[in-house]
Amino acid sequence: MDIKEIKSERVAEKYYKINHPSGLTIYVYPKDGYNSAYAIFGTRYGSINTKFSVDDGETITVPDGIAHYLEHKLFESEDGDAFGRYAEIGASANAYTSFETTRYLFSCTENAEQALEILLDFVQSPYFTKQTVEKELGIIGQEIGMIEMYDDDPQWRMMFSLLRAMYHTHPIKDDIAGTVESIAEITPEYLYRCYNTFYNLNNMALCVCGNCTEEEVLALCDKMLKKSEPVEVERVFEEEPDTIVQPLVEEKLPVACPMFQFGVKEAVTGAHRTEKDLAVTEVLLDIMASDSSPMFRKLLDAGLVNEASFSYEYFEGTGYGALLFGGESGNPEAVCDAIREEMARLKREGVKEEDVRRSAKSLYGANVSGLNSPDVIANAVMTMHFNDRELFRYIECFSEITAEDVNARIQTLFDMDK
């Protein structure tokens, strides 16, 4: 068994990465003096993985929404559901499916060993029958219906309208939960096929953080994990054009104030973005759009945005990437024009070294502050793992970034045609 200590002298923290004989990658992040424990058991499998092949076989296509459906079903067993087992020991449990991963988690202040045993047990014990699958159809159908209601969640609706305006073929534009029609096609056979493909331990990771030791976690993993033979999975995507689909989508919904999202589509290669790529982009966004930026102050002084709703992020993953800005405004067109103008200015003038240093220090501090929270740590470690990155390396990148790095990123990212 390969056990590696990952340590950062700069932040004075360490954790352990274990390549377990079962095939599972395990991370243990002990926090001395903490009473709580937080754990995530996840798989590199999300809503965009609807086409795939196994061991160079034929391409398999499964219904949209099946990853999310599978997440719901795994909590069930012949003896009841996992939520009830957690409630009996005073632990809180949850799960969620994103575009590229599915994660099962718990938090507790006592009985951490029992809680971890439950987690490792139910995620490795699928139980799908025709009767239980049909029962879940109604539950998820209601959930989808709530999402699709015009006046239910305009923010969610706007997000997918934006993605459909940017992406021609990439499944990132499709709702994570699927549609009522697509989930009606799900069968136990589909569920087992996806489970056996993507819930292979070689495709999964576990992170335990807080009141724990690597010895305790490993002892339980040795007992509970079922060895998996590696499976070669190819995730199949249609070629995505570099162009956008359309420049504007407008919908009329009953909201108190007009809402907007503005996206800049990135030309994406097949390679994963590195820790430094990510950090450089975040510094760029902070300089451009944070609440201390000239653009934001100009928009705020003109009454075009408010501090509570204005947001920005770098939205990225396998085969997709975009800068997203959003918020509420009585004049969304003017806000988007201001964002375009700032992009054009930055392409002409670039950023200054002192602005880069100030922004990098601020983001470094925010990331180090997050290391006080077991749930933030566990989610960050897992996100880094599934994107072939390492947490401390990412944090340390903020001390290395230069104006040259940021200005080079501006030239590749700010494409006015996208």
GUZA-898113 format. One record per residue (C-alpha): x, y, z; residue in three letters. Coordinates in pm, whole numbers, padded with zeros to 5 digits, always signed. Layout:
// GUZA-898113
(mitor (X Y Z) "ALA")
...
END
This chain:
// GUZA-898113
(mitor (+00000 +00000 +00000) "MET")
(mitor (+00135 +00341 -00103) "ASP")
(mitor (+00094 +00609 +00169) "ILE")
(mitor (+00217 +00958 +00086) "LYS")
(mitor (+00231 +01254 +00322) "GLU")
(mitor (+00144 +01576 +00142) "ILE")
(mitor (+00274 +01873 +00336) "LYS")
(mitor (+00288 +02247 +00288) "SER")
(mitor (+00548 +02439 +00484) "GLU")
(mitor (+00388 +02763 +00371) "ARG")
(mitor (+00047 +02693 +00530) "VAL")
(mitor (+00180 +02455 +00798) "ALA")
(mitor (-00072 +02182 +00715) "GLU")
(mitor (-00051 +01823 +00595) "LYS")
(mitor (-00269 +01535 +00484) "TYR")
(mitor (-00222 +01181 +00357) "TYR")
(mitor (-00289 +01027 +00018) "LYS")
(mitor (-00324 +00649 +00016) "ILE")
(mitor (-00342 +00428 -00292) "ASN")
(mitor (-00538 +00142 -00139) "HIS")
(mitor (-00503 -00218 -00271) "PRO")
(mitor (-00877 -00216 -00349) "SER")
(mitor (-00814 +00049 -00615) "GLY")
(mitor (-00958 +00338 -00415) "LEU")
(mitor (-00765 +00662 -00363) "THR")
(mitor (-00805 +00769 +00002) "ILE")
(mitor (-00727 +01111 +00151) "TYR")
(mitor (-00709 +01161 +00528) "VAL")
(mitor (-00676 +01517 +00657) "TYR")
(mitor (-00647 +01511 +01041) "PRO")
(mitor (-00730 +01835 +01223) "LYS")
(mitor (-00596 +01834 +01579) "ASP")
(mitor (-00837 +01974 +01835) "GLY")
(mitor (-01145 +01939 +01615) "TYR")
(mitor (-01451 +01754 +01748) "ASN")
(mitor (-01626 +01704 +01415) "SER")
(mitor (-01554 +01474 +01124) "ALA")
(mitor (-01659 +01515 +00762) "TYR")
(mitor (-01624 +01256 +00486) "ALA")
(mitor (-01696 +01237 +00114) "ILE")
(mitor (-01704 +00920 -00098) "PHE")
(mitor (-01722 +01020 -00463) "GLY")
(mitor (-01695 +00895 -00817) "THR")
(mitor (-01583 +01063 -01137) "ARG")
(mitor (-01929 +01029 -01288) "TYR")
(mitor (-02179 +01305 -01353) "GLY")
(mitor (-02465 +01416 -01574) "SER")
(mitor (-02251 +01476 -01884) "ILE")
(mitor (-02141 +01109 -01902) "ASN")
(mitor (-02430 +00974 -02106) "THR")
(mitor (-02211 +00824 -02381) "LYS")
(mitor (-01921 +00595 -02301) "PHE")
(mitor (-01741 +00278 -02395) "SER")
(mitor (-01580 +00018 -02170) "VAL")
(mitor (-01253 -00158 -02252) "ASP")
(mitor (-01264 -00035 -02615) "ASP")
(mitor (-01609 -00186 -02669) "GLY")
(mitor (-01910 -00034 -02844) "GLU")
(mitor (-02032 +00311 -02744) "THR")
(mitor (-02318 +00295 -02495) "ILE")
(mitor (-02580 +00571 -02471) "THR")
(mitor (-02791 +00601 -02156) "VAL")
(mitor (-03080 +00835 -02070) "PRO")
(mitor (-03016 +01192 -01953) "ASP")
(mitor (-03044 +01226 -01576) "GLY")
(mitor (-02935 +00871 -01495) "ILE")
(mitor (-02634 +00976 -01281) "ALA")
(mitor (-02863 +01185 -01058) "HIS")
(mitor (-03120 +00904 -01050) "TYR")
(mitor (-02853 +00653 -00948) "LEU")
(mitor (-02747 +00881 -00662) "GLU")
(mitor (-03103 +00872 -00524) "HIS")
(mitor (-03132 +00495 -00557) "LYS")
(mitor (-02806 +00407 -00381) "LEU")
(mitor (-02944 +00520 -00046) "PHE")
(mitor (-03199 +00237 -00061) "GLU")
(mitor (-03145 -00126 +00037) "SER")
(mitor (-03351 -00432 +00122) "GLU")
(mitor (-03320 -00336 +00490) "ASP")
(mitor (-03426 +00028 +00461) "GLY")
(mitor (-03240 +00344 +00365) "ASP")
(mitor (-02905 +00489 +00467) "ALA")
(mitor (-03058 +00811 +00600) "PHE")
(mitor (-03231 +00614 +00873) "GLY")
(mitor (-02906 +00443 +00968) "ARG")
(mitor (-02732 +00780 +00998) "TYR")
(mitor (-03014 +00926 +01208) "ALA")
(mitor (-02976 +00645 +01460) "GLU")
(mitor (-02616 +00745 +01535) "ILE")
(mitor (-02668 +01122 +01522) "GLY")
(mitor (-02488 +01186 +01193) "ALA")
(mitor (-02604 +01411 +00911) "SER")
(mitor (-02584 +01273 +00555) "ALA")
(mitor (-02637 +01403 +00205) "ASN")
(mitor (-02537 +01349 -00159) "ALA")
(mitor (-02530 +01545 -00481) "TYR")
(mitor (-02467 +01496 -00850) "THR")
(mitor (-02284 +01759 -01054) "SER")
(mitor (-02193 +01769 -01420) "PHE")
(mitor (-01887 +01546 -01367) "GLU")
(mitor (-01900 +01385 -01021) "THR")
(mitor (-02136 +01222 -00775) "THR")
(mitor (-02056 +01257 -00404) "ARG")
(mitor (-02195 +01099 -00088) "TYR")
(mitor (-02111 +01264 +00242) "LEU")
(mitor (-02170 +01281 +00614) "PHE")
(mitor (-02076 +01503 +00906) "SER")
(mitor (-02082 +01414 +01275) "CYS")
(mitor (-01941 +01505 +01615) "THR")
(mitor (-01949 +01147 +01747) "GLU")
(mitor (-01968 +00791 +01612) "ASN")
(mitor (-01743 +00883 +01318) "ALA")
(mitor (-01627 +00525 +01270) "GLU")
(mitor (-01985 +00396 +01248) "GLN")
(mitor (-02078 +00678 +01010) "ALA")
(mitor (-01785 +00593 +00780) "LEU")
(mitor (-01879 +00226 +00788) "GLU")
(mitor (-02233 +00312 +00675) "ILE")
(mitor (-02095 +00529 +00394) "LEU")
(mitor (-01860 +00261 +00263) "LEU")
(mitor (-02134 -00001 +00294) "ASP")
(mitor (-02428 +00154 +00112) "PHE")
(mitor (-02228 +00311 -00172) "VAL")
(mitor (-02081 -00033 -00248) "GLN")
(mitor (-02418 -00213 -00220) "SER")
(mitor (-02650 -00126 -00509) "PRO")
(mitor (-03008 -00255 -00489) "TYR")
(mitor (-03223 -00187 -00795) "PHE")
(mitor (-03548 -00363 -00878) "THR")
(mitor (-03820 -00277 -01126) "LYS")
(mitor (-04054 -00189 -00839) "GLN")
(mitor (-03812 +00047 -00663) "THR")
(mitor (-03706 +00209 -00993) "VAL")
(mitor (-04068 +00287 -01083) "GLU")
(mitor (-04128 +00429 -00734) "LYS")
(mitor (-03837 +00670 -00774) "GLU")
(mitor (-03968 +00789 -01113) "LEU")
(mitor (-04250 +00975 -00942) "GLY")
(mitor (-04021 +01135 -00681) "ILE")
(mitor (-03765 +01263 -00932) "ILE")
(mitor (-04040 +01357 -01176) "GLY")
(mitor (-04183 +01589 -00914) "GLN")
(mitor (-03835 +01732 -00851) "GLU")
(mitor (-03789 +01798 -01222) "ILE")
(mitor (-04135 +01952 -01243) "GLY")
(mitor (-04039 +02198 -00970) "MET")
(mitor (-03726 +02295 -01161) "ILE")
(mitor (-03920 +02343 -01484) "GLU")
(mitor (-04190 +02564 -01334) "MET")
(mitor (-04162 +02916 -01478) "TYR")
(mitor (-04179 +03093 -01143) "ASP")
(mitor (-03988 +02839 -00934) "ASP")
(mitor (-03619 +02910 -00987) "ASP")
(mitor (-03539 +03173 -01249) "PRO")
(mitor (-03168 +03162 -01159) "GLN")
(mitor (-03146 +02792 -01251) "TRP")
(mitor (-03350 +02847 -01567) "ARG")
(mitor (-03130 +03140 -01671) "MET")
(mitor (-02813 +02937 -01617) "MET")
(mitor (-02919 +02666 -01861) "PHE")
(mitor (-03049 +02921 -02111) "SER")
(mitor (-02701 +03072 -02108) "LEU")
(mitor (-02531 +02734 -02149) "LEU")
(mitor (-02756 +02645 -02443) "ARG")
(mitor (-02667 +02980 -02601) "ALA")
(mitor (-02295 +02898 -02572) "MET")
(mitor (-02275 +02522 -02641) "TYR")
(mitor (-02386 +02343 -02956) "HIS")
(mitor (-02331 +01976 -02868) "THR")
(mitor (-02164 +01948 -02527) "HIS")
(mitor (-02402 +01789 -02270) "PRO")
(mitor (-02310 +02063 -02021) "ILE")
(mitor (-02616 +02242 -02164) "LYS")
(mitor (-02852 +01967 -02044) "ASP")
(mitor (-03014 +01972 -01700) "ASP")
(mitor (-02842 +01748 -01443) "ILE")
(mitor (-03172 +01585 -01343) "ALA")
(mitor (-03271 +01508 -01703) "GLY")
(mitor (-03633 +01542 -01815) "THR")
(mitor (-03951 +01359 -01719) "VAL")
(mitor (-03930 +01182 -02057) "GLU")
(mitor (-03563 +01080 -02025) "SER")
(mitor (-03590 +00935 -01674) "ILE")
(mitor (-03894 +00733 -01782) "ALA")
(mitor (-03651 +00530 -01997) "GLU")
(mitor (-03438 +00426 -01697) "ILE")
(mitor (-03440 +00056 -01608) "THR")
(mitor (-03260 -00154 -01345) "PRO")
(mitor (-03037 -00282 -01627) "GLU")
(mitor (-02929 +00072 -01718) "TYR")
(mitor (-02860 +00150 -01352) "LEU")
(mitor (-02646 -00158 -01299) "TYR")
(mitor (-02455 -00091 -01621) "ARG")
(mitor (-02369 +00265 -01513) "CYS")
(mitor (-02295 +00156 -01157) "TYR")
(mitor (-02060 -00123 -01263) "ASN")
(mitor (-01883 +00112 -01504) "THR")
(mitor (-01838 +00425 -01295) "PHE")
(mitor (-01860 +00304 -00934) "TYR")
(mitor (-01546 +00098 -00979) "ASN")
(mitor (-01316 +00189 -00689) "LEU")
(mitor (-01037 +00278 -00934) "ASN")
(mitor (-01265 +00560 -01056) "ASN")
(mitor (-01350 +00679 -00703) "MET")
(mitor (-01198 +00862 -00409) "ALA")
(mitor (-01264 +00900 -00036) "LEU")
(mitor (-01169 +01199 +00179) "CYS")
(mitor (-01206 +01204 +00559) "VAL")
(mitor (-01126 +01527 +00741) "CYS")
(mitor (-01136 +01654 +01099) "GLY")
(mitor (-01137 +01435 +01411) "ASN")
(mitor (-00970 +01129 +01254) "CYS")
(mitor (-00636 +00960 +01201) "THR")
(mitor (-00502 +00781 +00898) "GLU")
(mitor (-00467 +00460 +01103) "GLU")
(mitor (-00836 +00460 +01201) "GLU")
(mitor (-00956 +00531 +00849) "VAL")
(mitor (-00729 +00269 +00693) "LEU")
(mitor (-00832 +00000 +00940) "ALA")
(mitor (-01197 +00048 +00846) "LEU")
(mitor (-01121 +00069 +00474) "CYS")
(mitor (-00924 -00256 +00493) "ASP")
(mitor (-01232 -00416 +00643) "LYS")
(mitor (-01500 -00265 +00417) "MET")
(mitor (-01357 -00209 +00069) "LEU")
(mitor (-01423 -00464 -00203) "LYS")
(mitor (-01130 -00496 -00444) "LYS")
(mitor (-01206 -00372 -00795) "SER")
(mitor (-01027 -00466 -01114) "GLU")
(mitor (-00952 -00154 -01322) "PRO")
(mitor (-01196 -00076 -01603) "VAL")
(mitor (-01089 +00134 -01900) "GLU")
(mitor (-01371 +00383 -01959) "VAL")
(mitor (-01375 +00626 -02251) "GLU")
(mitor (-01618 +00916 -02209) "ARG")
(mitor (-01754 +01002 -02553) "VAL")
(mitor (-01842 +01359 -02656) "PHE")
(mitor (-01937 +01506 -02990) "GLU")
(mitor (-01701 +01770 -03123) "GLU")
(mitor (-01792 +02112 -02984) "GLU")
(mitor (-01748 +02406 -03224) "PRO")
(mitor (-01551 +02706 -03092) "ASP")
(mitor (-01837 +02939 -03183) "THR")
(mitor (-02134 +03031 -02966) "ILE")
(mitor (-02489 +02933 -03066) "VAL")
(mitor (-02648 +03277 -03025) "GLN")
(mitor (-02549 +03606 -02858) "PRO")
(mitor (-02871 +03679 -02668) "LEU")
(mitor (-03153 +03491 -02498) "VAL")
(mitor (-03434 +03682 -02332) "GLU")
(mitor (-03723 +03537 -02132) "GLU")
(mitor (-04000 +03711 -01942) "LYS")
(mitor (-04061 +03566 -01596) "LEU")
(mitor (-04232 +03707 -01284) "PRO")
(mitor (-03927 +03843 -01097) "VAL")
(mitor (-03897 +04159 -00887) "ALA")
(mitor (-03599 +04288 -01085) "CYS")
(mitor (-03452 +04183 -01420) "PRO")
(mitor (-03176 +03923 -01385) "MET")
(mitor (-02890 +03856 -01621) "PHE")
(mitor (-02602 +03621 -01688) "GLN")
(mitor (-02322 +03706 -01926) "PHE")
(mitor (-02084 +03436 -02052) "GLY")
(mitor (-01754 +03431 -02237) "VAL")
(mitor (-01694 +03091 -02395) "LYS")
(mitor (-01340 +02957 -02381) "GLU")
(mitor (-01171 +02764 -02661) "ALA")
(mitor (-01098 +02435 -02487) "VAL")
(mitor (-00828 +02178 -02557) "THR")
(mitor (-00840 +01821 -02432) "GLY")
(mitor (-00586 +01881 -02154) "ALA")
(mitor (-00682 +01945 -01791) "HIS")
(mitor (-00616 +02296 -01671) "ARG")
(mitor (-00330 +02305 -01422) "THR")
(mitor (-00339 +02446 -01070) "GLU")
(mitor (-00163 +02757 -01198) "LYS")
(mitor (-00406 +02798 -01491) "ASP")
(mitor (-00690 +02801 -01240) "LEU")
(mitor (-00519 +03043 -01000) "ALA")
(mitor (-00423 +03285 -01278) "VAL")
(mitor (-00781 +03296 -01406) "THR")
(mitor (-00913 +03362 -01057) "GLU")
(mitor (-00667 +03648 -01008) "VAL")
(mitor (-00778 +03794 -01342) "LEU")
(mitor (-01146 +03779 -01240) "LEU")
(mitor (-01070 +03932 -00901) "ASP")
(mitor (-00887 +04226 -01060) "ILE")
(mitor (-01163 +04272 -01317) "MET")
(mitor (-01484 +04224 -01121) "ALA")
(mitor (-01437 +04204 -00742) "SER")
(mitor (-01609 +04460 -00521) "ASP")
(mitor (-01285 +04664 -00515) "SER")
(mitor (-01245 +04670 -00894) "SER")
(mitor (-01295 +04990 -01098) "PRO")
(mitor (-01558 +04818 -01316) "MET")
(mitor (-01771 +04710 -01022) "PHE")
(mitor (-01746 +05050 -00851) "ARG")
(mitor (-01852 +05219 -01176) "LYS")
(mitor (-02152 +04987 -01214) "LEU")
(mitor (-02248 +05029 -00848) "LEU")
(mitor (-02222 +05410 -00855) "ASP")
(mitor (-02440 +05418 -01166) "ALA")
(mitor (-02703 +05204 -00992) "GLY")
(mitor (-02667 +04929 -01252) "LEU")
(mitor (-02585 +04648 -01007) "VAL")
(mitor (-02611 +04581 -00635) "ASN")
(mitor (-02356 +04427 -00402) "GLU")
(mitor (-02588 +04146 -00291) "ALA")
(mitor (-02647 +03987 -00631) "SER")
(mitor (-02351 +04065 -00858) "PHE")
(mitor (-02135 +03755 -00907) "SER")
(mitor (-01862 +03611 -01126) "TYR")
(mitor (-01692 +03274 -01165) "GLU")
(mitor (-01470 +03060 -01382) "TYR")
(mitor (-01688 +02768 -01489) "PHE")
(mitor (-01474 +02484 -01623) "GLU")
(mitor (-01448 +02111 -01672) "GLY")
(mitor (-01394 +01839 -01931) "THR")
(mitor (-01446 +01994 -02274) "GLY")
(mitor (-01594 +02323 -02154) "TYR")
(mitor (-01489 +02649 -01996) "GLY")
(mitor (-01640 +02995 -01958) "ALA")
(mitor (-01628 +03316 -01758) "LEU")
(mitor (-01970 +03386 -01608) "LEU")
(mitor (-02103 +03712 -01468) "PHE")
(mitor (-02449 +03756 -01323) "GLY")
(mitor (-02681 +03957 -01103) "GLY")
(mitor (-02985 +04181 -01095) "GLU")
(mitor (-03009 +04504 -01291) "SER")
(mitor (-03272 +04739 -01422) "GLY")
(mitor (-03058 +04768 -01736) "ASN")
(mitor (-02882 +04436 -01806) "PRO")
(mitor (-02770 +04550 -02151) "GLU")
(mitor (-02572 +04837 -02000) "ALA")
(mitor (-02402 +04599 -01755) "VAL")
(mitor (-02301 +04361 -02032) "CYS")
(mitor (-02171 +04651 -02241) "ASP")
(mitor (-01957 +04759 -01944) "ALA")
(mitor (-01815 +04407 -01912) "ILE")
(mitor (-01728 +04406 -02285) "ARG")
(mitor (-01564 +04747 -02252) "GLU")
(mitor (-01354 +04631 -01956) "GLU")
(mitor (-01247 +04319 -02147) "MET")
(mitor (-01140 +04538 -02441) "ALA")
(mitor (-00951 +04776 -02209) "ARG")
(mitor (-00766 +04493 -02037) "LEU")
(mitor (-00668 +04347 -02375) "LYS")
(mitor (-00523 +04687 -02474) "ARG")
(mitor (-00362 +04794 -02148) "GLU")
(mitor (-00308 +04474 -01949) "GLY")
(mitor (-00286 +04458 -01569) "VAL")
(mitor (-00020 +04601 -01340) "LYS")
(mitor (+00213 +04397 -01122) "GLU")
(mitor (+00092 +04568 -00802) "GLU")
(mitor (-00271 +04479 -00883) "ASP")
(mitor (-00174 +04117 -00941) "VAL")
(mitor (+00016 +04098 -00611) "ARG")
(mitor (-00272 +04254 -00415) "ARG")
(mitor (-00530 +04022 -00569) "SER")
(mitor (-00311 +03711 -00532) "ALA")
(mitor (-00250 +03785 -00163) "LYS")
(mitor (-00623 +03829 -00103) "SER")
(mitor (-00712 +03501 -00274) "LEU")
(mitor (-00428 +03320 -00098) "TYR")
(mitor (-00565 +03439 +00237) "GLY")
(mitor (-00918 +03330 +00151) "ALA")
(mitor (-00799 +02982 +00055) "ASN")
(mitor (-00587 +02944 +00370) "VAL")
(mitor (-00884 +03056 +00580) "SER")
(mitor (-01087 +02776 +00423) "GLY")
(mitor (-00846 +02523 +00575) "LEU")
(mitor (-01018 +02584 +00911) "ASN")
(mitor (-01332 +02408 +00791) "SER")
(mitor (-01342 +02027 +00746) "PRO")
(mitor (-01624 +02042 +00492) "ASP")
(mitor (-01443 +02304 +00281) "VAL")
(mitor (-01122 +02099 +00295) "ILE")
(mitor (-01287 +01770 +00201) "ALA")
(mitor (-01476 +01919 -00093) "ASN")
(mitor (-01165 +02102 -00215) "ALA")
(mitor (-00946 +01791 -00193) "VAL")
(mitor (-01204 +01590 -00388) "MET")
(mitor (-01250 +01858 -00655) "THR")
(mitor (-00874 +01881 -00701) "MET")
(mitor (-00843 +01501 -00720) "HIS")
(mitor (-01109 +01463 -00988) "PHE")
(mitor (-00938 +01733 -01196) "ASN")
(mitor (-00587 +01587 -01153) "ASP")
(mitor (-00476 +01871 -00927) "ARG")
(mitor (-00340 +01899 -00572) "GLU")
(mitor (-00478 +02138 -00309) "LEU")
(mitor (-00157 +02278 -00158) "PHE")
(mitor (+00004 +02320 -00500) "ARG")
(mitor (-00299 +02525 -00608) "TYR")
(mitor (-00282 +02749 -00298) "ILE")
(mitor (+00092 +02801 -00337) "GLU")
(mitor (+00046 +02912 -00700) "CYS")
(mitor (-00093 +03244 -00578) "PHE")
(mitor (+00257 +03338 -00456) "SER")
(mitor (+00405 +03274 -00802) "GLU")
(mitor (+00167 +03458 -01035) "ILE")
(mitor (+00300 +03756 -01229) "THR")
(mitor (+00140 +04027 -01441) "ALA")
(mitor (+00287 +03851 -01743) "GLU")
(mitor (+00089 +03537 -01656) "ASP")
(mitor (-00236 +03729 -01621) "VAL")
(mitor (-00185 +03935 -01935) "ASN")
(mitor (-00117 +03621 -02139) "ALA")
(mitor (-00443 +03473 -02004) "ARG")
(mitor (-00634 +03787 -02102) "ILE")
(mitor (-00524 +03753 -02464) "GLN")
(mitor (-00639 +03391 -02492) "THR")
(mitor (-00962 +03424 -02295) "LEU")
(mitor (-01118 +03756 -02396) "PHE")
(mitor (-01259 +03678 -02740) "ASP")
(mitor (-01531 +03928 -02828) "MET")
(mitor (-01689 +03687 -03077) "ASP")
(mitor (-01761 +03439 -02798) "LYS")
END
